[in-house]
């Protein structure tokens, strides 16, 4: 059985440091938070796909706008915290 081909560590490091990958990770974290909150509210696990679609429909646009507002320039190694979609709702 052939062994899986390993990417060079420099390629993996480049991807992990890219702003696109950082944006993906931040969005995924928000979707997982939404999944947990909605699952708790409904009393059962709604699953990732349902949480994803619901979050996109209800929160993605405002979440992205808040990220652009708080951090307009692309910096791939930024650790600046951004408000979650729940915090935005309670603030307004």
MDAnalysis code that builds the backbone (N, CA, C; Angstrom):
import MDAnalysis as mda
import numpy as np

u = mda.Universe.empty(276, n_residues=92, atom_resindex=np.repeat(np.arange(92), 3), trajectory=True)
u.add_TopologyAttr("name", ["N", "CA", "C"] * 92)
u.add_TopologyAttr("resid", np.arange(1, 93))
u.add_TopologyAttr("resname", ["UNK", "UNK", "UNK", "UNK", "UNK", "UNK", "UNK", "UNK", "UNK", "UNK", "UNK", "UNK", "UNK", "UNK", "UNK", "UNK", "UNK", "UNK", "UNK", "UNK", "UNK", "UNK", "UNK", "UNK", "UNK", "UNK", "UNK", "UNK", "UNK", "UNK", "UNK", "UNK", "UNK", "UNK", "UNK", "UNK", "UNK", "UNK", "UNK", "UNK", "UNK", "UNK", "UNK", "UNK", "UNK", "UNK", "UNK", "UNK", "UNK", "UNK", "UNK", "UNK", "UNK", "UNK", "UNK", "UNK", "UNK", "UNK", "UNK", "UNK", "UNK", "UNK", "UNK", "UNK", "UNK", "UNK", "UNK", "UNK", "UNK", "UNK", "UNK", "UNK", "UNK", "UNK", "UNK", "UNK", "UNK", "UNK", "UNK", "UNK", "UNK", "UNK", "UNK", "UNK", "UNK", "UNK", "UNK", "UNK", "UNK", "UNK", "UNK", "UNK"])
u.atoms.positions = np.array([
    [0.836, -1.176, 0.000],
    [0.000, 0.000, 0.000],
    [0.883, 1.243, 0.000],
    [0.665, 2.156, -0.934],
    [1.526, 3.339, -1.004],
    [1.294, 4.285, 0.164],
    [2.356, 4.936, 0.583],
    [2.291, 5.915, 1.667],
    [1.774, 7.244, 1.131],
    [0.988, 7.975, 1.914],
    [0.526, 9.284, 1.456],
    [1.708, 10.227, 1.253],
    [1.610, 11.051, 0.244],
    [2.665, 12.002, -0.058],
    [2.565, 13.167, 0.917],
    [3.666, 13.486, 1.555],
    [3.714, 14.597, 2.498],
    [4.109, 15.876, 1.773],
    [3.367, 16.947, 2.009],
    [3.742, 18.241, 1.460],
    [4.953, 18.758, 2.214],
    [5.803, 19.507, 1.539],
    [6.914, 20.127, 2.274],
    [6.374, 21.049, 3.365],
    [7.067, 21.097, 4.488],
    [6.575, 21.906, 5.609],
    [6.467, 23.373, 5.224],
    [7.287, 23.853, 4.317],
    [7.196, 25.258, 3.913],
    [5.871, 25.539, 3.220],
    [5.340, 24.585, 2.459],
    [4.038, 24.768, 1.815],
    [2.935, 24.809, 2.854],
    [2.985, 23.905, 3.822],
    [1.979, 23.894, 4.886],
    [2.037, 25.180, 5.700],
    [3.248, 25.633, 6.015],
    [3.408, 26.868, 6.781],
    [2.855, 28.056, 6.008],
    [3.108, 28.102, 4.715],
    [2.605, 29.197, 3.892],
    [1.084, 29.231, 3.923],
    [0.459, 28.066, 3.766],
    [-1.004, 27.996, 3.782],
    [-1.537, 28.423, 5.134],
    [-0.953, 27.920, 6.204],
    [-1.433, 28.246, 7.549],
    [-1.278, 29.723, 7.879],
    [-0.331, 30.396, 7.263],
    [-0.105, 31.815, 7.525],
    [-0.860, 32.717, 6.562],
    [-1.489, 32.131, 5.557],
    [-2.183, 32.952, 4.566],
    [-3.430, 33.591, 5.176],
    [-3.762, 34.779, 4.695],
    [-4.943, 35.473, 5.202],
    [-6.221, 34.713, 4.844],
    [-6.234, 34.051, 3.707],
    [-7.407, 33.275, 3.309],
    [-7.664, 32.133, 4.291],
    [-6.608, 31.429, 4.674],
    [-6.752, 30.328, 5.628],
    [-7.162, 30.855, 7.003],
    [-6.592, 31.972, 7.422],
    [-6.964, 32.568, 8.708],
    [-8.432, 32.981, 8.709],
    [-8.896, 33.508, 7.578],
    [-10.304, 33.898, 7.462],
    [-11.205, 32.664, 7.539],
    [-10.793, 31.585, 6.862],
    [-11.536, 30.328, 6.913],
    [-11.642, 29.824, 8.352],
    [-10.530, 29.822, 9.079],
    [-10.541, 29.338, 10.458],
    [-11.447, 30.187, 11.353],
    [-11.401, 31.498, 11.176],
    [-12.243, 32.387, 11.983],
    [-13.719, 32.145, 11.687],
    [-14.050, 31.988, 10.404],
    [-15.445, 31.743, 10.029],
    [-15.910, 30.390, 10.552],
    [-15.068, 29.387, 10.445],
    [-15.404, 28.050, 10.940],
    [-15.675, 28.087, 12.447],
    [-14.868, 28.856, 13.169],
    [-15.062, 28.978, 14.619],
    [-16.423, 29.589, 14.934],
    [-16.832, 30.600, 14.179],
    [-18.136, 31.214, 14.384],
    [-19.271, 30.232, 14.085],
    [-19.104, 29.438, 13.051],
    [-20.120, 28.435, 12.699],
    [-20.236, 27.397, 13.810],
    [-19.107, 26.972, 14.361],
    [-19.138, 26.000, 15.454],
    [-19.794, 26.596, 16.706],
    [-19.548, 27.881, 16.976],
    [-20.220, 28.543, 18.101],
    [-21.723, 28.572, 17.864],
    [-22.105, 28.919, 16.645],
    [-23.525, 28.973, 16.294],
    [-24.165, 27.592, 16.442],
    [-23.461, 26.560, 16.013],
    [-23.950, 25.181, 16.133],
    [-24.194, 24.835, 17.598],
    [-23.255, 25.188, 18.455],
    [-23.389, 24.878, 19.873],
    [-24.572, 25.637, 20.473],
    [-24.662, 26.933, 20.190],
    [-25.739, 27.758, 20.756],
    [-27.113, 27.256, 20.306],
    [-27.254, 27.004, 19.023],
    [-28.549, 26.551, 18.504],
    [-28.882, 25.139, 18.977],
    [-27.888, 24.285, 19.075],
    [-28.124, 22.925, 19.577],
    [-28.584, 22.967, 21.032],
    [-27.952, 23.820, 21.832],
    [-28.364, 23.973, 23.229],
    [-29.791, 24.519, 23.309],
    [-30.082, 25.504, 22.480],
    [-31.413, 26.121, 22.499],
    [-32.497, 25.115, 22.126],
    [-32.208, 24.270, 21.114],
    [-33.214, 23.320, 20.643],
    [-33.212, 21.996, 21.410],
    [-32.138, 21.729, 22.140],
    [-32.083, 20.512, 22.937],
    [-31.566, 19.286, 22.194],
    [-31.011, 19.487, 21.002],
    [-30.390, 18.382, 20.262],
    [-29.348, 18.946, 19.308],
    [-28.426, 18.076, 18.899],
    [-27.351, 18.488, 17.994],
    [-27.921, 18.742, 16.598],
    [-27.809, 19.988, 16.131],
    [-28.368, 20.320, 14.825],
    [-27.447, 19.921, 13.669],
    [-26.218, 19.575, 13.969],
    [-25.274, 19.166, 12.932],
    [-24.595, 20.354, 12.268],
    [-23.421, 20.090, 11.711],
    [-22.623, 21.162, 11.133],
    [-23.282, 21.760, 9.896],
    [-23.828, 20.943, 9.030],
    [-24.396, 21.456, 7.784],
    [-25.556, 22.419, 8.050],
    [-26.445, 22.052, 8.950],
    [-27.567, 22.932, 9.274],
    [-27.073, 24.225, 9.917],
    [-26.088, 24.095, 10.819],
    [-25.529, 25.281, 11.465],
    [-24.852, 26.181, 10.438],
    [-24.127, 25.588, 9.517],
    [-23.458, 26.344, 8.457],
    [-24.458, 27.149, 7.636],
    [-25.476, 26.482, 7.145],
    [-26.464, 27.153, 6.302],
    [-27.219, 28.235, 7.073],
    [-27.570, 27.948, 8.311],
    [-28.281, 28.911, 9.143],
    [-27.402, 30.124, 9.439],
    [-26.135, 29.883, 9.779],
    [-25.208, 30.973, 10.084],
    [-24.968, 31.846, 8.853],
    [-24.791, 31.213, 7.695],
    [-24.593, 31.980, 6.461],
    [-25.797, 32.871, 6.206],
    [-26.980, 32.312, 6.329],
    [-28.208, 33.061, 6.058],
    [-28.425, 34.200, 7.058],
    [-28.136, 33.966, 8.331],
    [-28.470, 34.937, 9.371],
    [-27.328, 35.869, 9.794],
    [-26.078, 35.402, 9.702],
    [-25.002, 36.138, 10.363],
    [-23.779, 36.460, 9.518],
    [-23.555, 35.753, 8.423],
    [-22.296, 35.901, 7.703],
    [-22.042, 37.329, 7.220],
    [-23.020, 37.958, 6.631],
    [-22.822, 39.293, 6.073],
    [-22.405, 40.297, 7.161],
    [-23.118, 40.311, 8.274],
    [-22.779, 41.259, 9.342],
    [-21.450, 40.896, 10.002],
    [-21.152, 39.606, 10.108],
    [-19.879, 39.175, 10.693],
    [-18.716, 39.639, 9.829],
    [-18.840, 39.464, 8.525],
    [-17.782, 39.915, 7.610],
    [-17.638, 41.428, 7.638],
    [-18.747, 42.145, 7.687],
    [-18.697, 43.603, 7.751],
    [-17.980, 44.057, 9.026],
    [-18.260, 43.401, 10.135],
    [-17.600, 43.744, 11.395],
    [-16.104, 43.467, 11.310],
    [-15.721, 42.385, 10.684],
    [-14.296, 42.075, 10.512],
    [-13.619, 43.118, 9.640],
    [-14.273, 43.527, 8.568],
    [-13.690, 44.553, 7.695],
    [-13.562, 45.875, 8.445],
    [-14.579, 46.199, 9.234],
    [-14.574, 47.446, 9.991],
    [-13.451, 47.468, 11.032],
    [-13.277, 46.376, 11.749],
    [-12.278, 46.306, 12.813],
    [-10.875, 46.061, 12.298],
    [-10.774, 45.491, 11.105],
    [-9.463, 45.107, 10.597],
    [-9.477, 45.161, 9.074],
    [-9.434, 46.362, 8.481],
    [-9.600, 46.484, 7.041],
    [-8.457, 45.916, 6.211],
    [-7.245, 45.924, 6.716],
    [-6.110, 45.446, 5.920],
    [-5.803, 43.988, 6.170],
    [-5.316, 43.261, 5.159],
    [-4.971, 41.845, 5.353],
    [-3.643, 41.697, 6.078],
    [-3.689, 41.119, 7.273],
    [-2.468, 40.740, 7.976],
    [-2.634, 39.305, 8.422],
    [-1.910, 38.390, 7.799],
    [-2.132, 36.965, 8.022],
    [-1.853, 36.477, 9.435],
    [-1.021, 37.155, 10.198],
    [-0.664, 36.652, 11.526],
    [-1.371, 37.399, 12.643],
    [-2.459, 38.070, 12.325],
    [-3.164, 38.866, 13.322],
    [-3.857, 37.982, 14.343],
    [-3.730, 38.359, 15.603],
    [-4.422, 37.639, 16.678],
    [-5.466, 38.536, 17.320],
    [-5.854, 39.599, 16.621],
    [-6.822, 40.543, 17.144],
    [-8.190, 39.882, 17.280],
    [-8.809, 39.920, 18.456],
    [-10.136, 39.328, 18.611],
    [-11.191, 40.199, 17.946],
    [-12.190, 39.561, 17.383],
    [-13.298, 40.242, 16.748],
    [-14.580, 39.822, 17.432],
    [-15.572, 40.688, 17.423],
    [-16.837, 40.326, 18.077],
    [-17.512, 39.164, 17.345],
    [-18.168, 38.337, 18.091],
    [-18.923, 37.246, 17.485],
    [-20.272, 37.760, 17.055],
    [-20.986, 36.976, 16.272],
    [-22.292, 37.415, 15.817],
    [-23.247, 37.591, 16.997],
    [-23.082, 36.847, 18.063],
    [-23.952, 36.981, 19.224],
    [-23.678, 38.295, 19.949],
    [-22.398, 38.663, 20.071],
    [-22.052, 39.903, 20.747],
    [-22.585, 41.097, 19.972],
    [-22.536, 41.038, 18.642],
    [-23.055, 42.123, 17.817],
    [-24.545, 42.296, 18.044],
    [-25.273, 41.197, 18.146],
    [-26.722, 41.255, 18.330],
    [-27.072, 41.906, 19.668],
    [-26.336, 41.544, 20.728],
    [-26.669, 42.066, 22.048],
    [-26.253, 43.519, 22.211],
    [-25.273, 43.959, 21.417],
    [-24.803, 45.339, 21.537],
    [-25.775, 46.310, 20.885],
    [-26.636, 45.825, 19.956],
    [-27.481, 46.752, 19.215],
    [-28.847, 46.824, 19.653],
])
